């Protein structure tokens, strides 16, 4: 039988120390990704509601924005490399998408001359297209959990995140729409995170005998 991913709630075997560590790292990636996106959404909403107090471009092109962007790549990487999938081929594909995302991050650094976030928030933020691969990685994680454990918001996130980045980078969003769109994604991620990270650890491991190379 070919498994796409785990959806097992049964306790098949005792968890090893390595099992527990990988589950913690995987879920830490989900938690950190959620916190980062929520922070970005909060700043976007605050800047939109208080345009006289803040210049959004200055906020997003500073060192803090660069650090948040790097932290997002790190957190998504944790989930990508420590996700548990029955079929090894899917994991290899996911890691290749992450490597593409890392290459896109390098391009952002080059375009921004060491300030990658500045490329994302100009008048015509075409550089945001380069965030699509990282959104696909996080979307794969949410879709996998939706498939396994009926976390419906995971499917919505897998569609909304790359779609949001596409429309944003194409300049089809006003500042208001961009702010509220990011807030919607942050809210769904928050719901997803709370429903996922408190599941029993053995849910992520499943039946080890079913793993395929």
N, C-alpha and C positions, 0 to 999 in steps of 0.2 A: 504494500500500500504506500502511495506517495503522499507525504504530508507537506503542506505548504509551511505551516508553523504550528507551534504548540497551542492547544486550547484545553490542556489537561488540568482538571481540578483534583484528580485522584493523587494519592501519595504513593508513588511507584517504588521509590528506594530512598534510603537515608541520604541526606545531602552532605556532601563533603565540604571541607573548608573552602576549597576552590569554588564550589557551586555557590556557596553563600557570598563569597567575595565578589564574584562576577555579577550576581543578582544585585548586590548593593551598588556596584559601579554603574550597572545599566540603569538602575532607577535613579541614581544620583544624577546621571546625565539628563534624564527626563525632568527631574526637579529643577536643576540649574537652568536648563533651557527655558522652562516655564517662568522662572524668576526673571530672567534676562528679558524675555519678550514682554512680560508684565511691566517691567521697569521702563522699557522703551515706549510702551503704550501710555503709561502714566505721564511721562515727559511730553509725549506728543499731544495728549489731551490738555495738559496744563498750559503748554505753549499756545495751543489753539484758543483756549479760553482766555488767555492773558496776553494778547499780541503786543500790547504796549509795554509789557515788562520784559519780554524775552524775544530775541532774534533766533528763530528756530534753526537757521543755518549755523549760527555760532554754537548753539547747544550741541548739535549733532556732529559738528566737525572738530570738536575738541578731543583732548586726550581721553576723557571718560568714555566718549562714544567709541573710540578706537578700542579701548580695553573691553567694553561690552561686546563689541563685534568679535574680538579674539576669544573672549570667554564663551560666546555662543558656539563658535566652531569647536572649541575644546569640549563643551558639554555635549553637543551633538555627537562628537567623535566618541565619547565614552559610551553612548547608547549604541552607536554603530558597531563598535568593536566588541562589545560585551553582550549584544543581543543574542538570544538563544533561538536558533532555527533548526528544524529537523533536516532541512535540505541545505547542504553546504553551498550549492550553486547559487542560491539566493543571497547567502551571506557574502559570497565573493562579488556578486554584482553590486550589492549595496556598498561594499568597501570601495569598489571602483568608482562609484558615483561620489563617494566622499573624497577620494583622491582628486577627482575632477573639481570638486568644491574647493579643495585646498589650493589647486592651481589657480582657480578663479580668485581666491583671496590674495594670492601673490600678484595677480594682475591688478587687483584693486590697490595694493600697496604701490605698485609701479605707477599707476594712473594718478594716485593721490600724492605721489612723492613722499611716501612714508605716513600718509594720513588717509587710510582707506575709507573711513566713514565720510570724509568730505566729498568723495565721489558720489555718494548715494543720495545726497540731499541738495544738489544744485538746482538751478532753475529747470534744467532738463536732465533728470537723474537716470540717464540711460545706463549708467554703470550698475544700477540695481539689478539689471538682467543677470549679472554675475552671481547673484544670491540664489538664483533658482536651483542650482544643484544642492545647496545646503538645505533648502526648503524641501526638496525631494527626499533627502535623507531623513529629516525629521518626520516628514509625511509618511514615509515607509514605516517608521516606528509606530506612529499613531494608528496607521491602517492595520498593521500586524496585530496590535492589541485589540482593535475593533473587531477584527476577524476572529480572534481567539476568544475574547471575553465579552463580546457584545457591547463594547464601549462605542456607541454610535457616533459620538463626537469625534472619534478618531478618524472615521471616514470623511467627515466634514472638513477636518483640519487638513487631511491629505490632499483634498481638492482646493480648499480656500487659500492655503499658504502660497503655493506656486502661482495660483491665479491672481492673488493680491499683488505679488511682486511683479508679475507681468504687466498688469494694468497700471501699477504705480510707476514702473520704469518707462512705460509708454507715454506717461504724462496725462493719463486719462482720469486721474483723481484730483479733485481739489484738495486743499489742505484739510478741510472739514471731513471729506470722505476718506482721505488717507488716515486721519486720526481715529475716526470711528471704526474703520475697517480693521485697523491694528488692535483697537480695544476689543472688538468682537473676537478676533483670533486669540488674544490674551485670555479672554474670559473662557473660551472653549478649552484652551490649553490648561487653564487652572482647574476646570472641572475634570478634564482627562487625567491630570496629574494626581489629584486627590483620589480619584477612583482606581488609579493604577498602583501608586507607590505603597499603599497599605494592604495590598493583596498578600496572601501567604507566599513565602519565597519559593515553595515547591511548584507553584503555578508556572513560573518561568522556566523551570528545568524540564518538567514533563517526564516522559518515558525515555530514558537514555538509550534503551535498546533500539529505539526508532530513529536515532540520529543517522544521517547519511553523509558521506564525505562530499 
